[in-house]
Amino acid sequence: MSKKQKFEEEYELRASPKMLYPYLNSASGLSVWFADDVKVTPDKVFLIEWEGEIHKAKITAQKLNSFVRLEFLPKPEDTDPSYIEFKIDTNDLTQTTFLKVADYSDMVDDEEFHDLWDFLVLKLKEIVGG
């Protein structure tokens, strides 16, 4: 079993939390920047597709326009589930919005983590105008 590691990064975006939030907590929002496709089952399980492989996740915590935690449903042998957290912060003085990403998974290469999230957030910025 591979050891998991936590990646954390903060990105500046030119979008209000209210505009950004639907891209973090809905299947339609996530599917435009985060994955190849995202669907939600009637029992609120997200089916996230990357490169033809389906991963199941559930939102285990969220706060409107502020925070989303997507926890991946563990395989039977997995006692330490992977998750991704999105936290939206705003600097009141500059009115700048920051997206803090925490990705806890079995990706081992730190550079790969950075490249992946830089690419994903760049896609998001293009969509929200940031």
Backbone torsions as a table, in degrees:
resi	resn	phi	psi	omega
1	MET	NA	132.9	-177.1
2	SER	-80.6	151.7	-179.4
3	LYS	-84.7	138.8	-178.7
4	LYS	-91.6	156.6	178.5
5	GLN	-139.4	154.4	-177.3
6	LYS	-106.8	127.0	175.8
7	PHE	-106.1	132.5	175.9
8	GLU	-132.9	135.8	179.5
9	GLU	-151.6	152.9	179.1
10	GLU	-121.5	134.2	-178.4
11	TYR	-124.6	137.9	176.4
12	GLU	-88.0	133.5	178.8
13	LEU	-130.4	147.0	176.4
14	ARG	-99.6	68.3	179.9
15	ALA	-152.7	143.6	179.6
16	SER	-71.6	154.0	176.1
17	PRO	-54.7	-38.4	-179.3
18	LYS	-63.2	-35.6	178.3
19	MET	-75.9	-37.1	-174.6
20	LEU	-75.5	-39.1	-172.0
21	TYR	-52.0	-45.6	-179.5
22	PRO	-61.3	-21.3	177.8
23	TYR	-79.0	-8.8	-176.5
24	LEU	-109.2	-20.7	-172.8
25	ASN	-123.2	7.2	179.7
26	SER	-126.6	151.9	179.1
27	ALA	-61.7	-43.3	-178.5
28	SER	-65.3	-38.6	178.4
29	GLY	-68.3	-46.3	-179.6
30	LEU	-65.4	-33.7	-175.5
31	SER	-69.5	-18.9	-179.2
32	VAL	-84.8	-15.0	-178.7
33	TRP	-139.7	-24.7	-168.7
34	PHE	-96.5	-30.8	-174.7
35	ALA	-147.6	170.0	177.0
36	ASP	-66.3	-36.3	177.5
37	ASP	-161.0	147.8	176.7
38	VAL	-138.9	130.3	175.8
39	LYS	-128.5	160.6	177.7
40	VAL	-123.9	132.1	178.0
41	THR	-80.8	165.9	177.6
42	PRO	-56.6	-28.8	178.1
43	ASP	-92.6	23.4	172.5
44	LYS	64.5	32.5	171.9
45	VAL	-93.7	127.1	177.7
46	PHE	-82.1	129.1	174.2
47	LEU	-103.4	103.6	-173.9
48	ILE	-102.9	121.9	-177.3
49	GLU	-106.9	126.6	172.7
50	TRP	-128.9	123.9	175.6
51	GLU	47.6	45.3	175.1
52	GLY	81.0	-1.9	-179.4
53	GLU	-107.3	131.8	-178.5
54	ILE	-94.8	131.5	175.8
55	HIS	-119.8	136.3	-178.8
56	LYS	-101.4	136.1	-179.9
57	ALA	-146.2	159.3	175.9
58	LYS	-131.8	146.8	171.4
59	ILE	-77.0	117.0	-177.5
60	THR	-102.0	-12.7	175.9
61	ALA	-158.7	142.4	174.4
62	GLN	-160.9	151.8	175.3
63	LYS	-137.6	126.9	-174.1
64	LEU	-48.2	127.9	176.8
65	ASN	58.9	22.5	-173.7
66	SER	-141.5	-41.1	-168.8
67	PHE	-157.4	139.6	173.5
68	VAL	-141.7	133.5	173.3
69	ARG	-122.8	118.8	177.0
70	LEU	-103.3	116.0	179.9
71	GLU	-105.9	128.2	-179.3
72	PHE	-78.7	134.0	-178.3
73	LEU	-67.4	125.3	-173.9
74	PRO	-72.3	149.3	170.1
75	LYS	-73.8	158.2	-176.7
76	PRO	-51.0	-35.1	-176.9
77	GLU	-85.5	-3.3	-174.6
78	ASP	-95.8	112.4	179.7
79	THR	-97.4	-4.4	-175.9
80	ASP	-129.4	84.0	-172.4
81	PRO	-66.2	147.3	175.6
82	SER	-76.3	154.8	176.0
83	TYR	-153.3	163.3	172.9
84	ILE	-131.6	132.6	176.4
85	GLU	-117.9	138.3	174.1
86	PHE	-119.2	123.9	177.6
87	LYS	-123.4	128.7	179.7
88	ILE	-102.3	123.5	176.3
89	ASP	-121.7	148.4	177.3
90	THR	-126.3	133.7	172.8
91	ASN	-84.9	111.7	-175.7
92	ASP	-62.9	-32.4	-178.2
93	LEU	-69.2	-46.0	-176.0
94	THR	-100.0	-7.1	-175.8
95	GLN	58.5	29.6	178.1
96	THR	-89.9	139.1	178.7
97	THR	-104.2	136.2	177.6
98	PHE	-121.2	138.1	173.7
99	LEU	-108.1	116.8	176.6
100	LYS	-98.1	125.7	-179.4
101	VAL	-111.2	130.9	171.7
102	ALA	-123.9	120.3	-177.6
103	ASP	-121.6	113.0	-179.5
104	TYR	-109.9	105.4	-176.3
105	SER	-155.9	-175.8	-177.3
106	ASP	-89.8	14.5	173.6
107	MET	-69.3	128.3	-172.0
108	VAL	-100.7	-23.6	-175.9
109	ASP	-88.7	113.8	-178.8
110	ASP	-59.0	-38.8	179.7
111	GLU	-65.3	-37.9	176.8
112	GLU	-62.4	-43.3	176.3
113	PHE	-55.0	-52.4	-178.5
114	HIS	-60.2	-47.7	-178.6
115	ASP	-61.1	-43.8	-179.4
116	LEU	-62.1	-51.3	-177.1
117	TRP	-70.3	-35.1	175.1
118	ASP	-59.9	-42.9	179.2
119	PHE	-64.6	-48.4	-178.5
120	LEU	-62.3	-45.5	-178.0
121	VAL	-69.9	-31.1	174.3
122	LEU	-62.0	-41.7	175.7
123	LYS	-60.9	-43.6	178.9
124	LEU	-62.6	-43.6	179.6
125	LYS	-60.2	-40.4	179.4
126	GLU	-62.6	-33.7	-178.3
127	ILE	-75.7	-45.7	-175.5
128	VAL	-89.6	-0.5	177.5
129	GLY	80.2	29.2	-175.8
130	GLY	-104.5	NA	NA
